[in-house]
Amino acid sequence: MWRRLRLGLLRDHDFRGLFASTTVSQFGQQVTVLALPLVAVLALDVSEFQVGLLFTFTTAAFLLVGLPAGAWVDRMRRRHVLIVCDLARAALLVSIPVAWWADLLTLGQLYVVALVTGVFTVFFDVAYQSYLPHLVGREKLVEGNTKLEGVRAVSDVAGPGVAGQLIQALTAPVALLVDAIAMALSATFVARIRKREEKPERKPDANLRREIAEGLRFVLSHRLLRPIAICTAAANFCLAAYAAMEIVFLARVLGVSEGTIGLVFVFVGAGGVVGFLLVRRVVDWLGQGPTIWISVAVAMPFGLLLPMAQPGPTLWLGAFGLLVVAAGTVIYNVIQVSFRQGLTPDHLLGRMNATMRFLVWGTMPLGGLAGGILGQLLGPRTALLVIAAASMVTFLPVLLSPLRGMRELPQQPEGPDEPDAEQRLAQV
């Protein structure tokens, strides 16, 4: 009986397929997170600004196709979208080691691969978040998201250490083959899912612009979704700017090896595991609404520790700071993503997720660019200190919203325009 309770959704064949897909793709992506900027820094010897620009290309797709992606995904079978996106990303990543072996690799190719891979990632992420309610049902969304965040957290712990060693042994371009293989395996696991979706019915008067507007209106007019969007957008801007200079700071200012950089990122993964293990206890203690803002308010100041580090033991104090930031981020994401999925009607799930992704991930290319500019002007250490200080106020939109004191958040599908929706929310 206890074993059945612990396994929960993992006893379901189809959820196991999604879980396995997440596992291999997350481990593979840990390689890319380290390898792609290291290819630029070590193999091509680019400047701080060019590293920031690479991060901008990596996330620019959320601005370019973020909104129409939701409307398009709502017109397609989400399982098919996941498979196609995995295979396309695998093919793009393979091109980097091939070009490197042929002595043809350029910064321009890195920019193109980062941008086009980002486009497929946008479609994958929108379909992924919209597929989960269909696969497990709304009543099991928190369990499903918690298990998926858990495997991501575990991969965040093991992945960077392994990735660092792979990059050190194989070189960064060759190590990207690992992620390409992982993407192909991910597509295989999704293809084995048995539960099939009905193809969404195409309305005769379907209009892409109107459908995009419906998604925007649903998010921006909702008094609970709007502050979450603003908070997440601001936090992601700061985290993207921070990430753009993180590896530059470690490799150039502190002079640590690729393997040690991987070990530093193990602390980030460990923070994800800590957040995954604590999320239910924290929610039981604080309530759902307070957890959303407190997790950000407590975690972000610890980002100041890494740029204060010097070569030697203080590096690991900085790594501990990254652990706390990661733990708070996972707790925040599990609660707010589950809330958004449970609140949204089925026919709007793709557009809601795409709108949120556009708003909250669309700030990341701007953050990466800002991080590169600050790093070029102030140096990586000072840039990281400025960015970490700015991140400390990102929780304010949620603190100043009705979410501040809501111990229980509504999980039934409803829209802000329904006549009794606001009344029901006020009673929570």
C-alpha positions in Angstrom: 0.0 0.0 0.0 2.8 2.4 1.0 4.6 1.6 -2.3 1.5 2.5 -4.3 1.1 5.8 -2.4 4.7 6.7 -3.1 4.5 5.9 -6.8 1.2 7.7 -7.4 1.1 8.8 -11.0 4.2 6.8 -11.8 1.9 3.7 -11.9 0.3 5.1 -15.0 1.9 4.0 -18.2 1.4 7.3 -20.1 2.6 9.5 -17.3 5.7 7.3 -17.0 6.4 8.1 -20.7 6.2 11.8 -20.1 8.3 11.4 -16.9 11.0 9.4 -18.8 11.0 11.9 -21.6 11.5 14.7 -19.1 14.3 12.8 -17.3 16.5 12.2 -20.4 15.9 15.6 -21.9 16.6 17.4 -18.7 19.9 15.6 -18.2 20.8 16.4 -21.8 20.0 20.0 -21.5 22.3 20.3 -18.5 25.1 19.7 -21.0 23.9 22.4 -23.4 23.5 25.0 -20.5 27.2 24.7 -19.9 28.5 23.7 -23.3 27.0 26.4 -25.5 28.4 29.4 -23.7 31.7 27.5 -23.1 32.0 26.9 -26.9 31.7 30.7 -27.3 34.1 31.6 -24.4 36.8 28.9 -24.8 36.6 27.7 -28.5 35.8 31.1 -30.1 37.2 33.5 -27.3 34.3 36.0 -27.6 33.7 39.1 -25.5 31.3 39.5 -22.5 28.8 41.4 -24.7 28.9 38.6 -27.3 28.2 36.0 -24.6 25.2 38.1 -23.4 24.0 38.3 -27.1 24.2 34.5 -27.4 21.9 34.2 -24.3 19.6 36.7 -26.0 19.4 34.6 -29.1 18.7 31.5 -26.9 15.6 33.1 -25.5 14.5 35.5 -28.2 12.0 33.1 -29.6 9.7 33.7 -26.7 9.3 37.3 -27.9 9.2 36.4 -31.6 6.7 33.5 -31.7 5.5 33.3 -28.0 2.0 34.5 -28.6 1.0 32.8 -31.9 2.6 29.5 -30.6 -0.3 29.2 -28.1 -3.0 29.6 -30.7 -1.2 27.2 -33.1 -0.8 24.6 -30.3 -4.5 24.8 -29.4 -5.2 23.8 -33.0 -2.9 20.7 -33.0 -2.4 17.4 -31.1 0.0 18.3 -28.4 1.8 14.9 -28.4 2.7 15.4 -32.0 4.1 18.8 -31.3 6.4 17.4 -28.5 7.8 14.7 -30.8 8.6 17.0 -33.7 10.2 19.6 -31.5 12.5 17.1 -29.8 13.7 15.7 -33.1 14.2 19.1 -34.6 16.3 20.3 -31.6 18.4 17.1 -31.8 19.3 17.8 -35.5 20.2 21.4 -34.8 22.5 20.5 -31.9 24.4 17.9 -34.0 25.4 20.6 -36.4 27.7 22.3 -33.9 30.2 19.4 -33.4 30.0 18.6 -37.1 31.0 22.2 -38.0 33.7 22.2 -35.3 35.3 19.0 -36.6 35.3 20.5 -40.1 36.9 23.7 -38.7 33.9 25.7 -39.9 32.3 26.7 -36.6 31.5 30.4 -36.2 29.8 32.6 -33.7 27.1 33.3 -36.3 26.3 29.5 -36.4 26.0 29.5 -32.6 23.5 32.4 -32.8 21.4 30.7 -35.5 21.3 27.3 -33.6 20.4 29.1 -30.4 17.6 31.1 -32.0 16.0 28.2 -34.0 16.3 25.8 -31.2 14.6 28.4 -29.0 11.7 28.5 -31.5 11.1 24.8 -31.2 11.5 25.1 -27.4 8.7 27.6 -27.3 6.4 25.2 -29.0 7.6 22.3 -26.9 7.0 24.1 -23.6 3.6 25.5 -24.5 2.5 22.0 -25.7 4.1 20.3 -22.7 2.3 22.4 -20.1 -1.0 22.2 -22.0 -0.7 18.4 -22.4 -0.3 17.5 -18.7 -3.9 18.3 -17.7 -5.1 16.1 -20.5 -2.8 13.3 -19.4 -3.4 13.2 -15.7 -6.6 15.3 -15.0 -6.9 18.5 -13.2 -7.2 16.9 -9.8 -3.7 15.5 -10.1 -1.9 18.5 -11.5 0.0 19.4 -8.3 1.3 15.8 -8.0 2.2 15.7 -11.7 4.0 19.0 -11.6 5.8 18.1 -8.4 7.1 14.8 -9.8 8.2 16.5 -13.0 9.9 19.3 -11.1 11.4 16.6 -8.9 13.1 14.9 -11.8 14.3 18.3 -13.2 15.7 19.0 -9.7 17.5 15.7 -9.6 18.9 16.2 -13.1 20.0 19.7 -12.0 22.1 18.0 -9.3 23.7 15.2 -11.2 23.6 16.8 -14.7 26.1 19.8 -14.2 28.7 17.6 -12.6 28.5 15.1 -15.3 28.3 17.8 -18.0 31.4 19.5 -16.6 33.4 16.4 -16.8 32.1 15.5 -20.3 33.0 19.0 -21.5 36.5 18.8 -19.9 37.1 15.3 -21.4 35.4 15.7 -24.8 35.5 19.5 -25.4 32.3 21.6 -25.3 31.3 21.2 -29.0 31.5 17.3 -28.9 29.7 17.2 -25.6 26.6 18.7 -27.3 26.1 15.3 -29.0 25.0 14.1 -25.6 22.1 16.5 -25.6 21.2 15.6 -29.2 20.9 11.9 -28.3 18.9 12.8 -25.2 16.4 14.8 -27.3 16.0 11.8 -29.7 15.3 9.5 -26.7 12.8 12.0 -25.3 10.9 11.9 -28.6 10.9 8.1 -28.4 9.4 8.1 -24.9 6.6 10.5 -25.9 5.8 8.5 -29.0 5.1 5.5 -26.7 2.3 7.3 -24.8 -1.0 5.5 -25.6 -3.6 8.0 -24.7 -4.5 9.9 -27.8 -6.0 13.4 -28.1 -8.9 14.2 -30.4 -7.7 16.7 -33.0 -9.1 20.1 -31.9 -12.0 21.1 -34.0 -11.2 24.0 -36.3 -13.9 26.6 -36.1 -15.1 28.1 -39.4 -14.5 31.6 -38.2 -11.1 30.8 -36.6 -8.9 33.9 -36.6 -5.3 33.8 -35.3 -5.3 37.5 -34.2 -8.6 37.1 -32.2 -7.4 33.9 -30.6 -4.1 35.5 -29.5 -6.1 38.5 -28.1 -8.3 36.1 -26.1 -5.3 34.6 -24.4 -3.8 38.0 -23.6 -7.1 39.2 -22.3 -7.6 36.2 -20.1 -4.2 36.6 -18.4 -4.0 40.4 -18.2 -7.5 41.0 -17.0 -7.3 38.3 -14.2 -6.5 39.9 -10.9 -4.5 36.8 -9.8 -2.8 35.8 -13.0 -1.6 39.4 -13.7 0.6 39.9 -10.6 2.1 36.4 -11.1 3.0 37.4 -14.7 4.6 40.7 -13.6 6.5 39.0 -10.8 7.8 36.2 -12.9 8.7 38.5 -15.8 10.8 40.7 -13.5 12.5 37.8 -11.8 13.3 36.1 -15.1 14.8 39.3 -16.5 17.2 39.4 -13.5 17.9 35.7 -13.6 18.7 35.9 -17.4 21.0 38.8 -16.9 22.7 37.0 -14.0 23.1 33.8 -16.1 24.6 35.6 -19.0 27.6 36.7 -16.8 27.7 33.7 -14.4 30.0 31.4 -16.5 32.1 34.4 -17.7 32.7 35.3 -14.0 33.6 31.8 -13.1 35.8 31.1 -16.1 37.6 34.4 -16.5 37.5 36.3 -13.2 37.9 33.3 -10.8 39.7 31.2 -13.4 38.1 27.9 -12.4 38.1 24.8 -14.8 35.1 23.4 -16.7 34.8 20.6 -14.2 34.7 23.0 -11.3 32.1 25.1 -13.1 30.0 21.9 -13.4 30.3 21.3 -9.7 29.2 24.8 -8.9 26.1 24.2 -10.9 25.5 21.0 -8.9 24.6 23.3 -6.1 22.0 24.9 -8.3 20.6 21.4 -8.9 20.7 20.5 -5.2 18.7 23.7 -4.5 16.1 22.4 -6.9 15.9 19.1 -5.0 15.6 21.0 -1.7 12.7 23.0 -3.1 11.0 19.9 -4.5 11.3 18.2 -1.1 10.1 21.3 0.9 7.3 22.5 -1.4 4.4 20.7 0.3 5.6 21.4 3.8 6.1 25.1 3.0 2.6 25.3 1.4 1.0 23.6 4.4 2.8 26.0 6.7 2.3 29.3 4.8 -0.6 28.6 2.5 -0.5 28.7 -1.3 -0.8 32.5 -1.9 1.8 33.5 0.7 4.2 30.8 -0.5 4.3 32.4 -4.0 5.7 35.7 -2.8 7.7 34.5 0.3 9.7 32.0 -1.8 11.0 34.8 -4.0 11.5 37.3 -1.3 13.6 35.0 0.9 15.6 33.4 -1.9 16.7 36.2 -4.2 19.1 38.0 -1.7 21.3 34.9 -1.7 22.3 35.7 -5.3 24.7 38.3 -3.8 27.0 35.6 -2.5 28.5 34.4 -5.7 29.9 37.8 -7.0 31.4 38.3 -3.6 33.4 35.1 -3.9 37.2 35.0 -4.5 39.3 32.2 -5.8 39.4 29.5 -3.1 36.9 28.4 -0.4 34.6 31.4 -0.7 33.6 30.1 -4.2 31.5 27.4 -2.4 29.7 30.0 -0.3 28.7 31.6 -3.5 27.5 28.2 -4.8 25.4 27.8 -1.6 23.8 31.1 -2.5 22.8 29.7 -5.9 21.4 26.7 -4.1 19.0 28.8 -2.0 17.9 30.8 -5.1 17.2 27.6 -7.0 15.2 26.2 -4.1 13.0 29.2 -3.9 12.5 29.2 -7.7 11.3 25.6 -7.7 8.8 26.2 -4.8 7.5 29.3 -6.6 7.1 27.4 -10.0 5.3 24.3 -8.6 2.6 26.4 -6.9 2.0 29.1 -9.6 2.2 26.7 -12.6 -0.3 24.3 -11.0 -2.6 27.2 -10.1 -2.5 28.5 -13.7 -3.2 25.1 -15.2 -6.1 24.4 -12.8 -7.7 27.8 -13.3 -7.8 27.8 -17.1 -10.5 26.2 -19.3 -9.3 23.5 -21.6 -9.8 25.5 -24.8 -7.6 28.3 -23.5 -4.8 26.2 -22.0 -2.4 26.6 -25.0 -3.0 30.4 -25.3 -2.8 30.9 -21.5 0.5 29.1 -21.3 1.8 30.9 -24.5 0.7 34.3 -23.2 2.5 33.6 -19.8 5.6 32.3 -21.6 5.6 35.4 -23.8 5.3 37.7 -20.9 7.6 36.0 -18.4 10.2 34.4 -20.8 10.0 37.3 -23.2 12.0 39.4 -20.7 14.9 36.9 -20.8 16.5 37.9 -24.1 16.3 41.5 -22.8 17.9 40.4 -19.5 20.6 38.5 -21.3 21.4 41.6 -23.4 21.4 43.7 -20.3 23.7 41.3 -18.5 26.1 41.4 -21.4 26.1 45.2 -21.6 26.6 45.5 -17.8 29.4 42.9 -17.9 31.1 44.8 -20.7 30.8 48.2 -18.9 31.3 47.2 -15.3 33.0 43.9 -15.4 31.3 40.5 -14.6 31.6 40.8 -10.8 30.0 44.3 -10.5 27.4 43.4 -13.0 26.4 40.3 -11.0 26.1 42.4 -7.8 23.9 45.0 -9.5 21.6 42.3 -11.0 21.3 40.4 -7.7 20.3 43.6 -5.9 17.6 44.4 -8.5 16.2 40.8 -8.2 15.4 41.4 -4.5 12.3 43.5 -5.2 10.7 41.3 -7.8 8.3 39.8 -5.3 6.4 43.1 -4.8 3.7 42.6 -7.5 2.5 39.4 -5.7 2.8 40.9 -2.3 0.6 43.8 -3.3 -2.1 41.6 -4.8 -4.9 39.6 -3.3 -2.6 36.5 -3.5 -0.8 37.9 -0.4 -3.1 36.3 2.1 -4.9 33.5 0.1 -4.1 30.2 1.8 -6.1 28.3 -0.8 -6.2 29.2 -4.5 -9.1 28.3 -6.8 -8.4 25.3 -9.1 -11.6 25.1 -11.1 -11.6 26.3 -14.7 -13.0 29.8 -14.8 -12.4 33.1 -16.5 -12.3 36.6 -15.2 -15.3 37.6 -17.3 -17.7 35.1 -15.8 -20.3 36.9 -13.6 -19.5 35.0 -10.4 -15.8 34.4 -10.8 -14.7 37.5 -8.9 -17.2 36.8 -6.1 -15.9 33.2 -5.7 -12.3 34.4 -5.7 -13.1 37.0 -3.0 -14.4 34.2 -0.8 -11.2 32.1 -0.9 
